[in-house]
Amino acid sequence: MRRTQRKHRPVRLALYGANAILLVMSLLSLWPLGCAGDSDGGSAGAVVVYCSVDIGFAEPILDDFTRETGIRVHRQFDTEAGKTTGLLHKLLAERQNPRADVWWSSEIFGTMQLAADGVLDAYRPTTADDIPRQYRDRADRWTAFGLRGRVLAYDPKRTRAEDLPRRWCDLVDPKYRGRVAMADPRFGTTRGHMATLLSLWGEPAMMKFYEGLRGNGFHRSDGNSHSVLMLVRGVVDYAATDTDDVIVAQQRGDSIAMVYPDLDTPDGKGPAAGTLWIPCSVALVNGAPHGSVARKLIDYLASAKIEERLYASDSRNVPVRPGLRKKLGASAPGESDVDYAAAAAMLDRSDALVTDVLLK
Amino acid sequence: MPTPLVRLVRFFGWTAFLASSAVVAGAVVVQAAGGPEIEQRLWPTPRLWRYFFATLWMSSATVVMALALATPVAYALVRSPRRWQRQALHTLTVIPLLTMPSVYAYAWFILATNRGAILQPVMGFLGLNAPGAGPLCAAWVLAVWLWPIPALILAAAFRYGGAGAYRLACLDASPLRAFLVGALPVMRGPMMAACAVVFVLAAIDSTVAPLVGASDVWSTEMLASANVARRYARPAAYLFWQSWPMLAVTVLLALSALPGLRQMSKWGGDGGLVHETSRPTSASRTWGISVVVAIVLALGPILVFAVSLAGGRYTITQSFAEAFRTIRVAGVPTLMVAACAGLAGVAVAVALLDEPRWPRPLRFASAATTGIVVLVAILPPPLIGTSLASFFSSEIIGNAKHWNIYDNTPVTWVAAMLARFAFVPVCLAQLLNRRIPGELADQALSDGANRIERLTCARLPLMWRPLAAAGVAVAGLSLSEVAAAGLVQPPQWIGGSLAVYIDSQMHYGRHNQTIALSLIMVGGAVMAGLVLSLIARRR
C-alpha cells in the first residue's frame, strides 16, 4: 500500500501543483478588481488609446511615453484582418459613452469619417505647429504625420521592368490575370485607396475597374503584409501594399522591390494624379474619460521626435514636416495632392461598391 | 471534499455558466430573433456561398488528412506492449491539442516562404504554391493540429469496443488487416463522432486559414465581419444571419456525433488484453514508426523555428530577451485569465452533475444546460466574442464611467474562454458520471445523505482527477485562444492576450522575436502535455 502511494507521489505533486497554480493565478486576477477604482493607474494618470498602427512600431513609442511621463497607456490594437475598420466601428459604436481617449490611426480617411460623425473632439497639439496645413484639420479634430505610400510590390528576379504596371488601372489588363494580390478593400489603407480612386475616377469607371479586377482573378488577401507574403511565396507576381510592408520584407532579405503606380483615370484624360501617400493620424476622442492626459499623449505622438522615429524605423514613414524631410533626406516619390476629404466622403459608397461588385 | 465547499463550487459554477454560455446563447437568440440587420440579406450572397463551399471542402479535407495521420498512431496506442510506450505516445498525442494552432500555421508559413532550393520546387510540384491552394494548405495545417482527436477516440474505441472483433479477426488475418477489417467497422459510431468534431473545429477555426493565405473561407470572413459588425445595433445578429448555412451544418454535424458519444459513455472496464500481441517485434516496430510520426507532427514546429531562429536579423539572445519582455507584459494577464477559466470550467462541470435519483426537473435542467454549453462551444469564436462584448459593454452593465466590469476586469475575457472550452470538463464529467455504479449513491442514500452529499461522497471522489486534468486542459486552451479573446480584451485591465499579440505578429512574416515567442508557446504546450499525462496516469 505504502509502495503504491510512493509510486503515485509525483502524480499527486503534479496535480496539487497544477491546481495550486490555477488557484493562485485566479486570486491574483482578482487583485485589480480591488484597486480598479483607481482607473487612472496612479498619480501620473492613465490614458486609453485605440491604435491601428502596426503593434511592432507603435508599442515601443507608447512604452517610451510611459517611461518619460509616468502616464500609463492602455492600448487596444486591431488585428490584421480588421485593420483600422474594426476600431473605427468600435469608436462609432461607443460614441454615446466613449471608452477611448486617443485614436491613433495608420491612415487618415477613417479618421476624417470619425470627425464628420462627431466622434472626435477639437485639440491642436502644441507640438504640431510646423505640420503643413493640409495635414491638420481646419477644426483641429485631427493631426496627420508620417506618410506611407501605396505601392505595387514585385519580385525583381521574376518580373521584368517592362512588365510593371505604371498606373493602378493597368491591373485590369489581361496580362496580369491571376497575378495580383490585394488586401480586402473594406479594411486598412486599401479602403482609403479605393475610396480615393472612386473620388478621382467616378463611379462608372470604378465599377468597370472592379469588374475588370474580378474578371482578372485578383487574389484577396488577409492584409497588406499578407499580400507581400503571397508575392514572396510565388503565389502571385504583384502585391498592392504599403511602403512599410515592402521595406520590412526587404530587411528580412526577401527578393522584393516596389513601383509607385499613378492614380490616373483609366481613360487617361484626367490630370496626372501621381502616387497616393497616406499619413497616420492622431485625434482626441469626444468625451474622452481621461482628457487631460490624453492631450499629453497627442502632443507626444504629433511631435517631430516621433515623426523622425517613425522614419528611422522599418516602417520608414516619410515626414510631412518640410524641415524634417530636408534634414533626413527623405522623399515621397510622385507625391500627389489628393483631396483626402473628398476620398473620406466616399468611404461608405466605396465599401458598398466593393461588396456589390468586386467581392460579389 | 466537504459538502459546503461543493455547494459553493456549484454556486460558482452556475454563476460562471450564466455569465458565459448562457449570455452567448441569450445574446445570439435575442439579437437574431429580430431578423437580419439593415443592408443584410437573409439569403447569403454568391460570395458567401463560395466561402461556404470552400469551407466544406477545407474541413472535409482536414477530416481525411487527420484520420490518415491518426490511424497509425491509434493502432500503435492500443498495440504497444509496454505501458511506458503507450504513455509516451499519449503524451505526444496530447501536445498538439494544447499547442496554439497559429503556431502550426506560422511554422508552415515559414516553410512556405523559405527561399530554399529544395522546398520551393517541391511545394510548387505539389501545387501548394498555386493561388487556389490556400484551403488545401489550411486543411493540412489543421489536420496536423487536430489529428490527436481521432487518434485518441479511435484508440479508446478499439480498447472498449473493437477489441473483441479484432481478436476474432486475428484468427485468420494479419494484425493490421484485423484492425482495419475487423475492428474499424465496429468502431463506426465513435469514428463518426471524431470526424464530426474535427470537421466542426476545422470549420470554426479563425486563425489558421488567414495565416496560410486561405482568405476565401467562412472563418476568415467571420473574423473580418466581426469588425464590421460593430457598426450595427445587433452585431451578433449580423454575424448569425451572415453565416447561418455554416452554423446549420456545424449543428447538424454535432448532432450526428451524439450516437457515437452515447456509445462512448457506456464504455467501461479495461480492455487490457488488447495490448498483448503474439508478435512483440512487429508491435515495437509499429510503435517506433508511430512515435516518429507523432514526434514530427507534435514537435515539428520546434525544429522549423530553431532552424529559422539561427539566421535572422537579431541574435538568439536578443530574440528571447524581447520575447520574455513581451511575456512579462502580456503573459501574466493571459495566465491569470487561463487559470480563472480552468477553475471556472471545473466548477461548471461540477454544477451540472446530477444523478438518476434526483427529481426529473433538476435532471432536465442539467441536461439542457449541458446542451447549451456544447452548442455554444461549436459557435464560431468571433460570434462568441461579439455576443459577450455586446452584452458586457451594454448600457446596463458596462457603461459606468469610472469602473465597470467590461473595461476594468477580465470577466468578459474569462467568460469567452469558458464559452469556448467549458465543454471539455462538462462533457468529461457527464461521461464519467454515467459510468459510476448506482450502488454507491444508493448506499449513501441509505446512510441518510441528501442529494449534494451523495454527489460529494459517492461521485466526486471518483472523478476529481480527470476533472482536474480537464481544468488544466481548459487553461491550456485558453492560453492560446485568439479569435474570441481579440474581441473581448478589457481596454483598461492590466494587459491583453499574449496569444492575440503573437498571432498578430505572425501576420507580418518571419521575425526572430515572433519565432522565439512561438517556441516558448510550444514549450508551454509540451509542459502542459507532460503535466496532463502525469495527472491522467491510471492507478
HADDOCK unambig.tbl for C-alpha pairs under 7 A between the chains (distance, minus, plus):
assign (segid A and resid 11 and name CA) (segid B and resid 534 and name CA) 5.40 0.50 0.50
assign (segid A and resid 11 and name CA) (segid B and resid 535 and name CA) 5.60 0.50 0.50
assign (segid A and resid 14 and name CA) (segid B and resid 531 and name CA) 6.30 0.50 0.50
assign (segid A and resid 14 and name CA) (segid B and resid 534 and name CA) 6.94 0.50 0.50
assign (segid A and resid 14 and name CA) (segid B and resid 535 and name CA) 6.82 0.50 0.50
assign (segid A and resid 15 and name CA) (segid B and resid 535 and name CA) 5.87 0.50 0.50
assign (segid A and resid 22 and name CA) (segid B and resid 339 and name CA) 4.52 0.50 0.50
assign (segid A and resid 22 and name CA) (segid B and resid 340 and name CA) 6.96 0.50 0.50
assign (segid A and resid 22 and name CA) (segid B and resid 343 and name CA) 6.75 0.50 0.50
assign (segid A and resid 25 and name CA) (segid B and resid 335 and name CA) 6.94 0.50 0.50
assign (segid A and resid 25 and name CA) (segid B and resid 336 and name CA) 4.83 0.50 0.50
assign (segid A and resid 25 and name CA) (segid B and resid 339 and name CA) 5.75 0.50 0.50
assign (segid A and resid 26 and name CA) (segid B and resid 336 and name CA) 5.65 0.50 0.50
assign (segid A and resid 26 and name CA) (segid B and resid 339 and name CA) 5.56 0.50 0.50
assign (segid A and resid 26 and name CA) (segid B and resid 340 and name CA) 4.83 0.50 0.50
assign (segid A and resid 28 and name CA) (segid B and resid 336 and name CA) 6.93 0.50 0.50
assign (segid A and resid 29 and name CA) (segid B and resid 336 and name CA) 5.40 0.50 0.50
assign (segid A and resid 33 and name CA) (segid B and resid 409 and name CA) 6.31 0.50 0.50
assign (segid A and resid 36 and name CA) (segid B and resid 403 and name CA) 6.68 0.50 0.50
assign (segid A and resid 36 and name CA) (segid B and resid 408 and name CA) 6.26 0.50 0.50
assign (segid A and resid 37 and name CA) (segid B and resid 402 and name CA) 6.57 0.50 0.50
assign (segid A and resid 37 and name CA) (segid B and resid 403 and name CA) 5.71 0.50 0.50
assign (segid A and resid 39 and name CA) (segid B and resid 402 and name CA) 6.66 0.50 0.50
assign (segid A and resid 74 and name CA) (segid B and resid 491 and name CA) 6.33 0.50 0.50
assign (segid A and resid 74 and name CA) (segid B and resid 492 and name CA) 5.69 0.50 0.50
assign (segid A and resid 75 and name CA) (segid B and resid 491 and name CA) 6.73 0.50 0.50
assign (segid A and resid 76 and name CA) (segid B and resid 491 and name CA) 6.24 0.50 0.50
assign (segid A and resid 79 and name CA) (segid B and resid 504 and name CA) 5.97 0.50 0.50
assign (segid A and resid 80 and name CA) (segid B and resid 504 and name CA) 6.52 0.50 0.50
assign (segid A and resid 81 and name CA) (segid B and resid 223 and name CA) 6.84 0.50 0.50
assign (segid A and resid 81 and name CA) (segid B and resid 224 and name CA) 5.46 0.50 0.50
assign (segid A and resid 82 and name CA) (segid B and resid 224 and name CA) 5.33 0.50 0.50
assign (segid A and resid 82 and name CA) (segid B and resid 227 and name CA) 5.58 0.50 0.50
assign (segid A and resid 85 and name CA) (segid B and resid 227 and name CA) 6.68 0.50 0.50
assign (segid A and resid 85 and name CA) (segid B and resid 228 and name CA) 6.99 0.50 0.50
assign (segid A and resid 86 and name CA) (segid B and resid 227 and name CA) 4.11 0.50 0.50
assign (segid A and resid 86 and name CA) (segid B and resid 228 and name CA) 6.17 0.50 0.50
assign (segid A and resid 89 and name CA) (segid B and resid 228 and name CA) 6.72 0.50 0.50
assign (segid A and resid 89 and name CA) (segid B and resid 230 and name CA) 5.41 0.50 0.50
assign (segid A and resid 89 and name CA) (segid B and resid 231 and name CA) 5.03 0.50 0.50
assign (segid A and resid 90 and name CA) (segid B and resid 230 and name CA) 5.77 0.50 0.50
assign (segid A and resid 92 and name CA) (segid B and resid 231 and name CA) 6.78 0.50 0.50
assign (segid A and resid 93 and name CA) (segid B and resid 230 and name CA) 6.46 0.50 0.50
assign (segid A and resid 93 and name CA) (segid B and resid 231 and name CA) 5.89 0.50 0.50
assign (segid A and resid 97 and name CA) (segid B and resid 399 and name CA) 6.80 0.50 0.50
assign (segid A and resid 220 and name CA) (segid B and resid 215 and name CA) 6.65 0.50 0.50
assign (segid A and resid 221 and name CA) (segid B and resid 213 and name CA) 6.69 0.50 0.50
assign (segid A and resid 221 and name CA) (segid B and resid 215 and name CA) 5.80 0.50 0.50
assign (segid A and resid 222 and name CA) (segid B and resid 210 and name CA) 6.02 0.50 0.50
assign (segid A and resid 222 and name CA) (segid B and resid 215 and name CA) 6.00 0.50 0.50
assign (segid A and resid 225 and name CA) (segid B and resid 507 and name CA) 6.78 0.50 0.50
assign (segid A and resid 225 and name CA) (segid B and resid 508 and name CA) 5.57 0.50 0.50
assign (segid A and resid 226 and name CA) (segid B and resid 507 and name CA) 6.60 0.50 0.50
assign (segid A and resid 229 and name CA) (segid B and resid 509 and name CA) 7.00 0.50 0.50
assign (segid A and resid 232 and name CA) (segid B and resid 113 and name CA) 6.25 0.50 0.50
assign (segid A and resid 233 and name CA) (segid B and resid 112 and name CA) 6.28 0.50 0.50
assign (segid A and resid 233 and name CA) (segid B and resid 113 and name CA) 4.93 0.50 0.50
assign (segid A and resid 233 and name CA) (segid B and resid 129 and name CA) 6.91 0.50 0.50
assign (segid A and resid 234 and name CA) (segid B and resid 129 and name CA) 6.63 0.50 0.50
assign (segid A and resid 235 and name CA) (segid B and resid 129 and name CA) 5.31 0.50 0.50
assign (segid A and resid 235 and name CA) (segid B and resid 130 and name CA) 5.69 0.50 0.50
assign (segid A and resid 235 and name CA) (segid B and resid 131 and name CA) 5.33 0.50 0.50
assign (segid A and resid 359 and name CA) (segid B and resid 47 and name CA) 6.53 0.50 0.50
assign (segid A and resid 360 and name CA) (segid B and resid 46 and name CA) 6.52 0.50 0.50
assign (segid A and resid 360 and name CA) (segid B and resid 47 and name CA) 5.36 0.50 0.50
